[in-house]
Amino acid sequence: MNAWNRFRPLALALVLAFSATAASGIVLKGRGELHGFGSGLAVLQMRGVLTVKGGGVLIVSEDARVETHGVGRETLLGDGRILYEGFGRAVVASPRPTRIEIAGAGIRLHAKGAGRALLKGCGVVHTDDFDGRWENEIELDFESDQ
């Protein structure tokens, strides 16, 4: 059994459990694109384009445009959201604010647009105004030219 198969049930449980909780923590303002790498959970409320690489799960509303690369599975959830799992890369595009949830290990994300990101776990994050590590939880507002 590979590492992703062992982590998959936990990642899915974390995303589904966290989707009902409110965001809290340190809020940082940032300009420019948001780049992040880490393990844990990311919840973004954004408009624009998000690229996600790595093993994990991704949940988005069905009105967002999603393009996946690699072998994986897509599941329509009962509340109208779509769960993507096992893909090596996904690109999400939405012209209006959309909630995007990601959980996994070794996740790399790149967001271009405007929105807020709540990151739980550990990793590094960069915008034009902020560059550093996060441990436990960090919340960032970001905006870039599209």
C-alpha positions in Angstrom: 0.0 0.0 0.0 1.5 3.4 -1.0 1.6 6.4 1.3 -1.4 8.1 -0.4 -3.6 5.1 0.2 -2.8 5.1 3.9 -3.4 8.9 4.1 -6.5 9.0 1.9 -9.2 8.2 4.6 -7.7 10.7 7.0 -7.5 13.4 4.4 -11.1 12.9 3.3 -12.3 12.9 6.9 -10.4 16.1 7.6 -11.9 18.0 4.6 -15.4 16.8 5.3 -15.2 17.6 9.0 -13.6 21.0 8.5 -16.0 22.1 5.8 -18.6 22.9 8.6 -16.3 24.8 10.9 -15.6 28.6 10.9 -12.2 30.0 10.0 -10.2 31.6 12.8 -6.5 32.4 13.4 -3.9 34.9 12.3 -5.1 37.0 9.3 -2.4 38.4 7.0 -3.0 40.7 4.0 -1.0 39.9 0.9 -0.7 41.2 -2.6 0.3 39.2 -5.6 -0.2 35.6 -6.2 -0.3 33.1 -3.4 2.2 30.2 -3.5 2.2 27.5 -0.9 3.7 24.1 -0.1 2.9 21.9 2.8 0.8 19.2 4.4 -2.6 19.5 6.1 -5.7 21.4 5.0 -6.2 24.5 2.9 -9.6 26.2 2.5 -9.8 29.0 -0.1 -12.7 31.3 -0.8 -11.5 32.9 -4.1 -12.2 34.0 -7.6 -9.5 33.3 -10.2 -7.4 30.3 -11.0 -5.9 27.8 -8.6 -3.4 25.1 -9.5 -2.9 22.2 -7.1 -0.2 19.6 -7.4 0.4 16.5 -5.2 -1.5 13.7 -3.6 -4.6 14.6 -1.7 -8.3 15.4 -2.1 -9.9 18.5 -3.6 -13.6 19.5 -3.1 -15.1 22.3 -5.1 -18.6 23.5 -6.0 -20.0 22.1 -9.2 -20.2 25.5 -10.9 -16.4 25.9 -10.9 -14.4 24.7 -13.9 -12.0 22.0 -13.0 -9.3 20.4 -15.2 -7.5 17.3 -13.8 -4.3 15.6 -15.0 -3.4 12.1 -14.1 -5.4 9.1 -12.9 -7.9 9.7 -10.1 -11.5 9.6 -9.1 -14.3 12.2 -9.3 -17.4 11.9 -7.0 -20.5 14.0 -6.8 -21.3 14.7 -3.2 -24.9 15.0 -1.9 -24.6 18.8 -1.4 -23.7 19.6 -5.0 -19.9 19.8 -4.5 -17.5 17.5 -6.3 -14.7 15.5 -4.7 -11.6 14.9 -6.7 -9.0 12.5 -5.4 -5.8 10.8 -6.6 -5.0 13.3 -9.4 -1.4 14.5 -9.7 -2.5 18.0 -10.8 -5.8 20.0 -10.9 -6.6 23.5 -12.1 -9.7 25.2 -10.8 -11.1 28.4 -12.4 -14.0 30.5 -11.3 -14.9 34.1 -12.2 -16.9 34.5 -8.9 -16.0 33.6 -5.3 -15.9 29.8 -4.9 -15.0 27.7 -1.9 -12.2 25.2 -2.5 -11.0 22.7 0.0 -7.8 20.7 -0.2 -6.3 18.1 2.2 -3.1 16.0 1.7 0.6 15.7 2.2 3.2 17.4 0.0 0.6 19.7 -1.6 1.8 22.6 -3.8 -0.7 25.3 -4.6 -0.6 28.5 -6.7 -3.5 30.9 -6.6 -3.9 33.9 -8.9 -6.9 36.1 -8.3 -8.4 37.4 -5.1 -9.6 35.7 -2.0 -8.8 34.3 1.4 -6.9 31.2 2.3 -7.0 29.3 5.6 -4.1 26.9 6.0 -4.0 24.3 8.7 -1.0 22.0 9.2 2.5 23.1 8.3 4.4 24.4 5.3 5.6 27.6 3.6 3.6 30.3 1.9 4.5 33.3 -0.2 2.8 36.5 -1.5 4.4 39.8 -2.5 3.9 41.0 1.1 4.4 37.9 3.1 7.0 35.1 2.9 7.4 32.5 5.7 6.4 29.3 7.3 3.2 28.4 9.0 2.6 25.9 11.7 -0.8 24.9 13.0 -2.9 27.7 11.3 -2.6 30.8 9.2 -5.1 32.9 7.3 -4.2 35.1 4.3 -6.1 37.6 2.2 -4.5 37.9 -1.3 -5.2 39.8 -4.5 -3.4 39.8 -7.8 -3.9 41.2 -11.3 -5.6 38.5 -13.4 
